[in-house]
């Protein structure tokens, strides 16, 4: 990462809990900032750290850890009724006001963060200038259908290992985790071995699995959590800001899962990164920063 980008950290009070955030670049006297929404839910900001490179162009970049993971308040005792999309919408709104950027800001969400970004945008929040949806499905039904299709292309012994442990309820077994990694190296991050910031994210989830397990499930393709019936397809026409859609050619967020965003959001532009899977910001980093940076510059006013 670029060493000249200085970040300052802080904490925003939210309903008696704390949201950790980091601002790279200067908030005052520069272009409207961009807020980065990480995926998961519950995987923390580490793996999307590269988006701080957007600060090279006189734009503050705000990373934060959503409640329940990373450096924010961890709440392992909370159940499914607590962890809802609305909670995270409210947390984002609180952070925007805490940082004093209500006059104008962009939102970029990756994976679950893009789902959250879309949920946020349909509320038409004051000050939102643009939305970038990166590597995100528009419905979990589509996501699961496509994940099963991709899974069927894995080596037979890998498929058998996955199914055996899912049936037995032993998805924490090292053999299952190893089989999962075969899928991840094809469809999550094709830079192998994974870069340190991606490894940090996986380690973080292992330490703080509550949100991911409750809302998603044990991994990217065995979705048994509260989001399993989630969809935003019918609400997408409510998005009224310029929207950039990002996905990778080998992405677990396949074209079928992404297409509804293009169809449902008026004027949306879709950029597919030909050498990437789920993390173009890692796999084709400079091109990704250029594409996203250009889009933000076009929509600052």
Secondary structure by P-SEA (a helix, b strand, c coil): ccccbbbbbbccccccbbbbbccccccccccbbbbbbbccccccccccccccccccccbbbbbbbcccccccccccccccccccaaaaaaaaaaaaaaacccccbbbbbccaaaaaaaaaaaaccccccccccccccccaaaaaaaaaaaaaaccaaaaaaaaaaaaacccccaaaaaaaaaaaaccccccccccaaaaaaaaaaaaccccccccccccccccccccccccccccccccccbbbbbbcccccccccccaaaaacccbbbbbbbccccccccccaaaaaaaaaaaaaaaccc
